[in-house]
Amino acid sequence: QVQLVESGGGLVQPGGSLRLSCVASGNRFDIYVMGWYRQGPGHLRELVASITKGGTTNYADSAKGRFTISRANTKNTVTQQISSLKPEGTAGYYCKVELMDSGRDYWGQGTQVSVSS
């Protein structure tokens, strides 16, 4: 089992920035991919960005230029820096990891980001 804990969400004004973090813990696991997803009101959950253990990143088109994902393998941590936030960025942001050996996915409980003046 892998447990994920996200942090860093909150209320931010349009144009502001946030830094989201996710820490994975558990017994004997090796994570292949770590990623961030978001789900806005009335929308399906969608990929924002992901990063492999080797550092290869993948961004949704809507995230390119304003989202930066990074990872610390030794700390099992993935971070998402978000800049120039827009009101439509209001959503729950969820961390997901895929394990190296089994390919099994684990999700965090999410952290809420609200963009409003």
N, C-alpha and C positions, 0 to 999 in steps of 0.2 A: 504494500500500500504506500501511496505517495500522498502527502498532504501539501496543499498549496495555500499560501496566505498572501493576499494582495494588500497593498496600502498605497496611499498617495492621492486618493480621490478627494473631491470636495467641490466647493462652489468657486467659480472663477469668472471674471468678467470677459466679455468678448475681446479677443486679441491677447489674452493672457496665456500663461504657460503652466504646465503641470508635469510632474515626474511621478510615474507609477512604478511600483516595484512589486515583485512576486518572488517569494522564497519557497523553495521546495524542500520537504523533509520526509524522512522515512527510513526504511531499512534496505540496504543493498540495492540501490537503483542507479541506473546510468541513463541519463536523459539525452535523447537524440535531438529533438526539436522542442523549443520553447516559443510560445507565441502569445499574442494578445488579440482578443476578439472584442467586439462591442455589440451591444444590442440596445438600440434606441426604442422609444415608445412606439408600439405598433409595427416594429420591424423585426426581421429575423436576425439572429446572431450572425455576424460576419467577421471574416478575418481582417485584422488591421495590419499586423506584421508578424513575421516569425523569423527565427534564427536557429540555425543548426549548431551542433556542437563544434563544428569546424569554423563557424562564423559566417556562413552563407546566409544572407538576409533575403527576405521576400516581403514586399510591401503591396498593399492594395493601392490601386491607382489614386484613390481619394486620400491616401495617407502620404504619398510621395511628396517630399519637400518640407513637410511639417512634423512628421513623426520620425523618431530615431530610436531604434531598438538596439539594445546591447545586452551582453550576457557575461556573467562571471562563472565559469564552469566549476571552479574550486569551491564556490559558495552556493552553487545551485540557485543562482539568482538571475532573473531577467528584469530589465528596466526599460521603460518606454518614456522617452522625453517627447512631450507634445507642445508645440508652439502655435501661436496665432490661432487660438481656439475660436471656434464659431458656435453660435447657438445650436446649430444642427449637430454639433459634437456632443450634446447632452445624451448620455447613455450609461448603461452599466458596462464596465470594462472587465473582461474576464481573462484570466491567465489559463493557458492550457499547455500541458507537456505531453510528449510522446516518448515512451521508453525505447531504449536502444534495442534490447533483445526481444521483447514481446510485442512491441509496437502498440501497446495499450496506451490509451489516453487517460489523463486525469485533468479535472477542471477545478479551478478555485471557486470561491463563493461570489467573487466579483467585488468591485469597488465602484461607487457611483461618482460620475463626473457631471456636474451641472454647469452650463455656461449661460450666464444671464447677467444683465446689468441691474 
